[in-house]
């Protein structure tokens, strides 16, 4: 079979192919070019077989820099094709590199969202599991340099690890695999933590929650227009949810629960059960005091955060979620996932991608605890191949590597000073 590299692929044709590809991602669809403007320019490229059928696709982005004066190309999360078709794989990665070189790029970076090795849910490599490292070897043979198997949240443009929850089974079974699912949901129900589907007009909820996290962690928040632009471009595929609570009503519910526990105490003769009830009563009293002391005791709806999801076909990506921290037993982030999973399953979803974790499997590692919340949902531990650079101008590329690392560190330091409160 022979193949032909094609440019300026028709948008509808491009997206139709992506939708049925195993390695698709929302950033590999045609909308991503418009979303990446004005910082990036982009083009839809692909490969056709002898019959003129589309066999591979990629969103090829280009960016111009003032210092060092250069431009480079980038394929976020790589390409869409059948990786088991080794002939097609070899052709396309070489043709993609040749095209970037022809257009004057200093280098081309790809970071395929192709799984490397199969893992157990605890992150350990599964004995006898799949192995896609042959893709790495094909890229190396085509002249790409592998940048290593980094983990954590620095050193990579895109996360090399994620959790993907299998939704292709009964909802009851999905929830059974979520740690403390019934406990957390019951607590939220008692406190009136409520999730609802929302539209563009409530994107400010997501934005406001992001501002709170920005002030705590010291990063530059995305403007509201960023979320609005994404919503407008991906509208047919967007599922947006907001979570809220009426703290005054929550307080009344908790007071009623105290009455129920006291009534149970009065009828109970088992001293251990009486002590257990009293322990719960004391904890609820403390929680009510916190509601009052923090000024939450208002008879009005208070939004605690939002979740922005893109679903294309059976695949779901958690693009953004920000929530405000209030009280321990108000588990707003959990409730957003709980609600979204059922709603998306009803919409035909078969996978639920949490979009990024550190990848650490060592309990003593700094990054390990950062993954705990997502891990509790019981998703599969996914490792991608990593980043690859095809370098055409080595001296300029080396200068860019050094300067970009310096600028990145400086930006993080400055932003931490500016935005941290």
C-alpha positions as MATLAB code, in Angstrom:
seq = 'XXXXXXXXXXXXXXXXXXXXXXXXXXXXXXXXXXXXXXXXXXXXXXXXXXXXXXXXXXXXXXXXXXXXXXXXXXXXXXXXXXXXXXXXXXXXXXXXXXXXXXXXXXXXXXXXXXXXXXXXXXXXXXXXXXXXXXXXXXXXXXXXXXXXXXXXXXXXXXXXXXXXXXXXXXXXXXXXXXXXXXXXXXXXXXXXXXXXXXXXXXXXXXXXXXXXXXXXXXXXXXXXXXXXXXXXXXXXXXXXXXXXXXXXXXXXXXXXXXXXXXXXXXXXXXXXXXXXXXXXXXXXXXXXXXXXXXXXXXXXXXXXXXXXXXXXXXXXXXXXXXXXXXXXXXXXXXXXXXXXXXXXXXXXXXXXXXXXXXXXXXXXXXXXXXXXXXXXXXXXXXXXXXXXXXXXXXXXXXXXXXXXXXXXXXXXXXXXXXXXX';
ca = [
       0.000    0.000    0.000;
       1.266    3.467   -0.844;
       0.181    6.669    0.864;
       0.085   10.348   -0.004;
       0.581   13.230    2.445;
      -2.223   15.804    2.103;
      -2.688   19.332    3.459;
      -5.700   21.587    3.989;
      -7.966   18.604    4.669;
     -11.680   19.423    4.580;
     -12.883   20.126    8.123;
     -15.908   17.814    8.086;
     -13.904   15.009    6.538;
     -11.125   15.545    9.061;
     -13.426   15.482   12.100;
     -15.370   12.452   10.842;
     -12.132   10.495   10.676;
     -10.992   11.678   14.126;
     -14.280   10.691   15.755;
     -13.778    7.015   14.941;
     -10.066    6.873   15.830;
      -8.954    5.071   18.991;
      -6.421    7.792   19.835;
      -8.675   10.803   19.335;
      -8.583   13.781   21.703;
     -10.472   17.068   21.713;
      -7.229   18.903   20.841;
      -6.857   16.737   17.714;
     -10.074   18.006   16.103;
     -10.415   20.906   13.665;
     -11.790   23.322   16.291;
      -8.438   23.341   18.042;
      -6.856   25.486   15.342;
      -9.265   28.352   15.949;
      -9.027   27.839   19.701;
      -5.224   28.160   19.589;
      -5.279   31.529   17.815;
      -3.743   34.112   17.890;
      -0.713   32.575   19.603;
      -0.589   29.710   17.114;
      -1.383   29.218   13.438;
      -2.597   25.822   12.337;
      -3.315   23.486    9.475;
      -5.241   20.224    9.039;
      -2.984   17.598    7.481;
      -3.312   13.892    6.838;
      -2.518   10.892    4.675;
      -4.624    9.229    1.979;
      -4.382    5.645    0.749;
      -4.384    4.543   -2.896;
      -8.176    4.805   -3.053;
      -8.184    8.368   -1.750;
      -9.493    7.381    1.689;
      -8.225    9.349    4.676;
      -5.916    7.102    6.712;
      -4.254    9.527    9.154;
      -4.762   13.053   10.505;
      -2.943   15.637   12.606;
      -3.491   19.226   13.706;
      -0.186   20.891   12.856;
       0.373   24.119   14.791;
       3.095   26.700   14.101;
       4.365   29.401   16.423;
       6.686   32.364   15.771;
       9.104   33.567   18.446;
      10.888   36.915   18.678;
      13.721   35.532   20.794;
      15.347   33.486   19.681;
      14.017   34.538   16.248;
      12.521   31.313   14.912;
       9.345   29.369   14.428;
       8.537   25.798   15.298;
       5.742   23.267   14.786;
       3.747   21.259   17.282;
       1.179   18.436   17.190;
      -0.535   18.408   20.569;
      -1.113   14.796   21.578;
       0.209   13.671   18.227;
      -1.727   12.115   15.367;
      -4.738    9.911   14.656;
      -4.095    6.670   12.788;
      -3.998    2.894   13.214;
      -0.671    2.398   15.002;
      -0.694   -1.305   14.127;
      -0.404   -0.359   10.461;
       3.381   -0.044   10.646;
       3.706    1.001    7.018;
       1.270    3.880    7.496;
       2.856    4.856   10.829;
       6.348    5.027    9.338;
       5.138    6.987    6.320;
       3.108    9.548    8.216;
       5.569   10.472   10.957;
       8.300   10.920    8.337;
       6.026   12.945    6.016;
       4.889   15.119    8.941;
       8.490   15.899    9.844;
       9.461   16.583    6.227;
       6.543   19.003    5.886;
       7.491   20.914    9.055;
      11.093   21.154    7.844;
       9.966   22.340    4.411;
       7.955   25.147    6.053;
      11.082   26.427    7.800;
      10.456   25.142   11.321;
      13.378   24.932   13.706;
      11.889   21.725   15.084;
       8.657   19.734   15.294;
       7.363   18.461   18.628;
       4.827   15.651   18.990;
       3.650   14.135   22.281;
       1.366   11.252   21.217;
      -1.459   10.275   23.556;
      -0.637    6.686   22.653;
      -0.324    4.362   25.615;
       3.152    3.036   26.334;
       2.714    0.021   28.634;
      -0.344   -1.503   30.282;
      -0.590   -0.844   34.015;
      -2.522   -2.199   36.963;
      -4.846    0.287   38.678;
      -2.156    0.919   41.307;
       0.235    2.050   38.582;
       2.474   -0.988   38.443;
       3.258   -2.378   35.000;
       0.951   -5.278   34.180;
       2.767   -8.508   33.443;
       1.919   -9.688   29.931;
       0.048   -6.445   29.172;
       0.195   -4.489   25.935;
       3.394   -2.736   24.846;
       3.356    0.107   22.322;
       7.025    1.057   22.591;
       7.398    0.088   18.936;
       5.852    3.483   18.163;
       8.748    5.109   20.024;
      11.206    3.123   17.919;
       9.451    4.124   14.695;
       9.678    7.786   15.704;
      13.367    7.451   16.518;
      14.036    5.782   13.162;
      12.266    8.700   11.466;
      14.707   11.133   13.092;
      12.797   12.181   16.195;
      14.534   12.444   19.566;
      12.694   11.032   22.586;
      12.801   13.506   25.498;
      12.498   10.847   28.176;
       9.930    9.354   30.524;
       9.245   12.347   32.740;
       6.522   12.410   35.370;
       4.949   15.096   37.520;
       3.650   18.456   36.320;
       6.839   20.037   35.004;
       9.022   19.273   32.044;
       6.154   18.180   29.796;
       3.818   20.343   27.754;
       1.012   17.818   28.190;
       0.408   15.317   30.980;
       2.070   11.972   30.310;
      -0.264   10.146   32.694;
      -3.976   10.096   33.337;
      -6.783    7.967   34.751;
      -9.503    6.780   32.370;
     -12.665    5.359   33.908;
     -14.440    2.595   31.992;
     -18.117    3.530   31.611;
     -18.971    0.638   29.301;
     -20.732   -1.237   32.109;
     -23.743   -0.734   34.412;
     -23.820    2.497   36.439;
     -24.174    0.483   39.638;
     -20.891   -1.278   38.894;
     -19.141    2.028   38.082;
     -20.247    3.534   41.390;
     -19.266    0.411   43.280;
     -15.688    0.987   42.137;
     -15.610    4.555   43.505;
     -14.083    4.737   46.974;
     -16.560    5.869   49.670;
     -19.071    6.707   46.925;
     -22.259    6.157   48.967;
     -20.776    7.862   52.037;
     -19.745   11.024   50.202;
     -22.956   11.264   48.198;
     -25.128   10.747   51.286;
     -23.301   13.532   53.106;
     -23.835   15.842   50.151;
     -27.535   14.947   49.933;
     -28.028   15.764   53.616;
     -26.306   19.134   53.138;
     -28.120   19.957   49.913;
     -25.026   19.990   47.690;
     -26.636   20.110   44.239;
     -25.294   19.778   40.691;
     -27.097   21.070   37.623;
     -26.388   21.279   33.911;
     -25.662   24.850   32.853;
     -24.883   26.951   29.802;
     -22.494   29.644   28.664;
     -24.051   32.277   30.935;
     -22.782   30.455   34.023;
     -19.156   30.075   32.932;
     -18.385   32.814   35.439;
     -18.903   30.186   38.174;
     -15.964   28.193   36.807;
     -13.922   31.360   36.358;
     -14.569   32.591   39.926;
     -13.600   29.238   41.429;
     -10.406   29.324   39.359;
      -9.547   32.745   40.833;
      -9.723   31.305   44.342;
      -7.341   28.474   43.427;
      -5.037   30.930   41.664;
      -4.770   33.020   44.827;
      -3.945   29.912   46.852;
      -1.406   28.315   44.496;
      -0.025   31.388   42.759;
      -0.645   30.771   39.047;
      -1.980   33.118   36.375;
      -5.716   32.472   35.932;
      -7.258   32.101   32.501;
      -9.608   34.958   31.568;
     -13.345   34.344   31.311;
     -13.023   34.823   27.545;
     -10.852   31.679   27.406;
     -13.709   29.497   28.655;
     -16.259   31.348   26.521;
     -14.167   30.802   23.392;
     -13.801   27.100   24.114;
     -17.527   26.808   24.789;
     -18.430   28.521   21.514;
     -16.033   26.447   19.405;
     -16.888   23.084   20.939;
     -20.525   23.830   21.769;
     -22.036   20.647   20.215;
     -19.697   18.572   22.379;
     -19.700   20.605   25.619;
     -21.260   19.419   28.866;
     -21.013   22.049   31.566;
     -22.068   21.529   35.176;
     -22.203   23.793   38.227;
     -22.452   22.817   41.881;
     -24.195   24.882   44.546;
     -25.529   24.798   48.091;
     -27.815   26.819   50.352;
     -25.837   26.856   53.593;
     -28.782   28.018   55.679;
     -30.844   25.082   54.478;
     -27.843   22.823   55.073;
     -27.727   24.124   58.654;
     -31.438   23.317   59.131;
     -30.877   19.819   57.733;
     -28.009   19.256   60.132;
     -30.080   20.467   63.078;
     -32.788   17.994   62.080;
     -30.187   15.225   61.956;
     -29.147   16.110   65.508;
     -32.782   15.701   66.607;
     -32.928   12.293   64.907;
     -29.750   11.179   66.649;
     -30.984   12.425   70.033;
     -34.262   10.568   69.525;
     -32.301    7.413   68.736;
     -30.205    7.903   71.855;
     -33.322    8.173   74.025;
     -34.595    4.814   72.773;
     -31.240    3.021   72.721;
     -29.947    0.935   75.624;
     -26.589    0.018   74.097;
     -24.006    2.328   75.700;
     -21.569    1.996   72.789;
     -24.242    3.047   70.291;
     -25.237    5.951   72.526;
     -21.611    7.119   72.599;
     -21.365    6.753   68.839;
     -24.499    8.883   68.384;
     -23.059   11.494   70.734;
     -19.832   11.596   68.748;
     -21.845   12.343   65.598;
     -23.915   14.970   67.410;
     -20.769   16.762   68.607;
     -19.294   16.689   65.103;
     -22.469   18.133   63.582;
     -22.627   20.856   66.249;
     -19.074   21.789   65.334;
     -19.986   21.893   61.654;
     -22.974   24.169   62.330;
     -20.697   26.519   64.275;
     -18.312   26.613   61.314;
     -21.164   27.552   58.971;
     -22.066   30.435   61.265;
     -18.517   31.549   62.061;
     -17.447   31.662   58.406;
     -20.453   33.780   57.447;
     -22.030   31.074   55.261;
     -25.372   31.064   57.080;
     -27.388   32.795   54.343;
     -30.674   31.655   52.850;
     -29.482   31.817   49.234;
     -27.869   29.638   46.590;
     -24.076   29.768   46.671;
     -22.136   28.399   43.696;
     -19.136   26.313   44.707;
     -17.632   25.542   41.311;
     -18.025   24.191   37.812;
     -16.892   21.383   35.515;
     -16.241   21.823   31.776;
     -16.376   18.564   29.806;
     -16.010   17.748   26.113;
     -17.586   14.555   24.783;
     -16.940   13.402   21.231;
     -18.669   10.132   20.459;
     -18.127    7.684   23.302;
     -15.097    9.529   24.710;
     -15.206   12.090   27.520;
     -12.465   14.519   28.580;
     -12.515   16.490   31.841;
     -11.077   19.703   30.415;
     -11.460   22.045   33.407;
     -12.849   21.784   36.918;
     -12.469   24.369   39.666;
     -14.222   24.372   43.035;
     -14.171   26.610   46.077;
     -13.018   25.218   49.403;
     -15.656   25.603   52.113;
     -16.164   22.890   54.748;
     -14.850   19.330   54.821;
     -18.198   17.550   54.510;
     -19.314   19.639   51.535;
     -17.670   17.542   48.827;
     -18.470   19.671   45.812;
     -15.763   18.204   43.524;
     -16.928   14.661   44.212;
     -20.556   15.591   43.525;
     -19.642   17.151   40.164;
     -18.034   13.872   39.059;
     -20.869   11.809   40.560;
     -23.527   13.724   38.633;
     -21.537   14.035   35.406;
     -20.744   10.324   35.156;
     -24.420    9.330   35.181;
     -25.439   12.130   32.845;
     -22.699   11.312   30.333;
     -23.435    7.600   30.444;
     -27.003    8.454   29.514;
     -25.505   10.378   26.601;
     -23.589    7.351   25.298;
     -20.218    7.851   27.004;
     -18.005    4.769   27.329;
     -14.826    6.383   28.715;
     -14.206    9.162   31.230;
     -10.741   10.736   30.994;
      -9.607   12.694   34.051;
      -7.091   14.572   31.849;
      -3.840   14.451   33.729;
      -2.169   13.092   36.854;
       1.423   13.188   38.079;
       2.070    9.497   37.438;
       3.878    8.876   40.727;
       3.347    5.413   42.258;
       5.656    5.930   45.256;
       3.726    6.847   48.454;
       6.801    8.775   49.664;
       7.011   10.877   46.499;
       5.965   14.550   46.638;
       3.597   14.116   43.698;
       1.895   10.947   44.954;
      -0.749   12.605   47.120;
      -1.758   14.976   44.312;
      -3.399   12.069   42.473;
      -5.349   10.648   45.414;
      -8.736   12.216   44.605;
      -8.791   11.064   40.964;
      -7.455    7.649   41.919;
     -10.427    7.056   44.222;
     -12.786    6.867   41.214;
     -11.248    3.563   40.168;
     -10.068    4.503   36.689;
      -7.342    2.717   34.762;
      -3.806    4.090   35.175;
      -2.687    5.311   31.740;
       0.872    6.111   30.661;
       1.627    7.815   27.339;
       4.825    7.592   25.296;
       6.142   11.084   26.049;
       7.539   13.927   23.945;
       9.517   13.694   20.708;
      11.353   16.465   18.851;
      12.423   16.317   15.219;
      15.224   18.927   15.137;
      16.218   20.693   11.906;
      18.368   23.557   13.238;
      20.358   22.140   16.183;
      22.129   25.348   17.277;
      18.948   27.410   17.300;
      17.062   24.576   18.981;
      19.693   24.376   21.739;
      19.431   28.122   22.338;
      15.645   27.859   22.498;
      15.825   24.995   25.015;
      17.999   27.013   27.379;
      16.111   30.300   27.074;
      12.661   28.711   27.316;
      13.654   26.889   30.492;
      14.874   30.154   32.020;
      11.756   32.069   30.955;
       9.518   29.315   32.290;
      11.129   29.382   35.723;
      11.078   33.172   35.810;
       7.413   33.305   34.803;
       6.396   30.843   37.496;
       8.284   32.808   40.129;
       6.864   36.171   39.076;
       3.321   34.841   38.775;
       3.566   33.231   42.176;
       4.441   36.623   43.661;
       1.712   38.462   41.739;
      -1.213   36.072   42.097;
      -0.641   34.248   45.388;
      -2.688   35.642   48.263;
];
